Each structure stands twice: as structure tokens, then as C-alpha cells.
Amino acid sequence: SPVADPKSKGVICGLTLDTSEKYLALLYLATIQGIAYGTRHIVEHCNAHGHKVLIFDQGFQRVTRYMIGCL
């Protein structure tokens, strides 16, 4: 991470006891978005400092346009 701080902490606000499929899907989406934006932050930082970044995707069977848009 460009802003490495071993003492930093994260939080998920607004959690409830709801276990519906819709709520869990939204929580999953928020998690994926957080990972994508974090990755984008790292890639942009590296590019700004003259490093060429190549992204290889092995975890998804299919990459959606939405996921590419986040990066």
C-alpha cells in the first residue's frame, strides 16, 4: 500500500443483524468495491512514480465490465 501504516484500522459502518440475501449481497458488493478501489489506489500511485503495472487475473472465471470500471 502506498500509505503503509501498521497501526491503521478499518471499520464497516451500519452493520445490522439482517441476514437476508439482499443485505448479504450488498455487503459482498461493498467488500469487492473496497478491494477494487484499494487496488486502483496502489496502481495509480505506482504509475505516478514511473512504475509499469501489469494486472494478471487468475481468480475470476469472468471479468465483468463493472469490475474493470472500478480499476
N, C-alpha and C positions, 0 to 999 in steps of 0.2 A: 504494500500500500504506500502511496506517496506521502501519506500522513500517518506514519507508523507511530503509535503511542501504546505501549503495553498496558497502560493504566486506563485507556479509554473504555467506555462501556456503551452498550446499545440497549434499546428498550423498544418494546412493542406496546403502543398505547391503545386503549379502547378494547382490550380483550374482554370477552364475556363468557358465560358458561354455555352459550349456544353451541350445539354440536350438529346443527343442520348441515346438509350437503352444500347448500348455497354459501353459508358462512365459512365453512372449511375451504371451499373453492376460492373465496375471496382472500382468505388468509394465505393460501398457497400462492395465489397471484401476487400478493404483496411481497411475499418472500422471493419469488422469482424476479420481480421488478427490482428489489433491493440488490440482489446479486448482479443483475444486468447493469444497473447504474453504478455499482461499485467497480465492476469490470471496466465499464466505459471510462470512469474516472482514472483508473490506472493506465489504460491505453492512451487517453488524451495526454496525460502527464508524460508518459514515455515519448510520445510523438513530439511534444513540445520541446523535449530535451534531446532531439536528434536520434532517437532510437526507432528502428523499424520494428513494428509489432506484427506478427503473424498469428492469426487465431485458427486453431485446429479444433474442430468439434467432433468429439467421439461419443458424447453422452446421449445425444438425441438421435432418434431414428429419422426425424424430420425436423427441419428448422423452419419455423413459421415466419411470415413477414413481420409479425408483431415483435418477435424476439430480435430479428435483425434491426428493426426500428429502434429498439432500446439501446443497442450497441452503437 
